[in-house]
């Protein structure tokens, strides 16, 4: 489980869960639900308050990633620090170099 802190304001316990699959086939195999389940457990253990769940069927290598950038804009507009929780780095980006 990875946590990324985007905003640099005061410490917060607020979190956004970000689950993504690349295809409808992966969605149909309950991959999104499995990711969300694990992230909710993680947030509970860390005492994070989940303020938003984002589930996407969107490739990280094809297309414009419209929903992905909408999620980033939502985070940037927050006045307090928000933890972005993902199941694995590849659900957010293809590699650490993309940060």
N, C-alpha and C positions, 0 to 999 in steps of 0.2 A: 504494500500500500504506500502511495506517495502523497505527500501534502506539499503544495506549492503556495507560498504566500505572495500574493500579487500586490495588494495595497500596503503602504508602509506606515499607516496611521497607528494609533495605539493598539495594544494587544487586544484580541477578541477571541471568543470561542465560537464564532459563527463560521459555518462551512457550507460550501456548495459541493454537491456530489455530481460528478461528470462521468457518465457511462456512454461508451460509443462502440458501435460495431460497424464494420465496413460494408456489410451486405444484408439484404433481407433474409437470406438463408441463415446467417448468424443470429439474426433477430428471432427467427422462427425456432431456433434451437435454445431459446431462453438465455442466451449469453448476457443480454442486458440485465435481466432480472438477477442473474447470478452475481454480476458485478455490483449491482445496487445492494444486494443482501450483504455482501462482504464489506462494502463501504459503510453501510449503516452500523454494522457491528464495530468497525474501526472507530467511527465517530462516537458511538456510545462509550467505548473504552477511553477515548480521549476527552470525553465530556464536551464534544462539539455540538452546538445547536445547528441542525440542518435547516437552512433558510430556503434552499432551492435544490430540486433534483432535475438534472438535465440528462435526457436519454436521446441519443442521436443514432440514426442510421446514415452514416456519411463517411465516405472514403477520405483518408488524410493525404492521399497522393493524386486523386483525380477530382477535378471540379474546383469550385470557388471556396468551399467550406463555409458557406453562409451562416449556418447555425453555430458553428464554432466561433466565428467572429462576433456574433450576437452575444454569445456567452461571455466572451472577453470584455465586450462593451458593458454588459451588465455589472461585471466585477469592477471595472474601472470607475464606474459611476458611484459606487458605494463610498460612503464617507469613512467607514471604519475598515479595519483589516478583515479580510475574508480568506479563509483557508479553502483552497481548491483541492478536493480529494478525488484521486483517480485510482483505479484498480492497478494499473501498470503504466509505465511511461509511454508505451506504444499506443495506449488509448487516447493520449493527449497529443503526442507528436511521434515522429518516426525515430528520432534519436536525440540524445542530449545536445547535439550540435545545433538543433533547431531553437533552443532557448534563446 
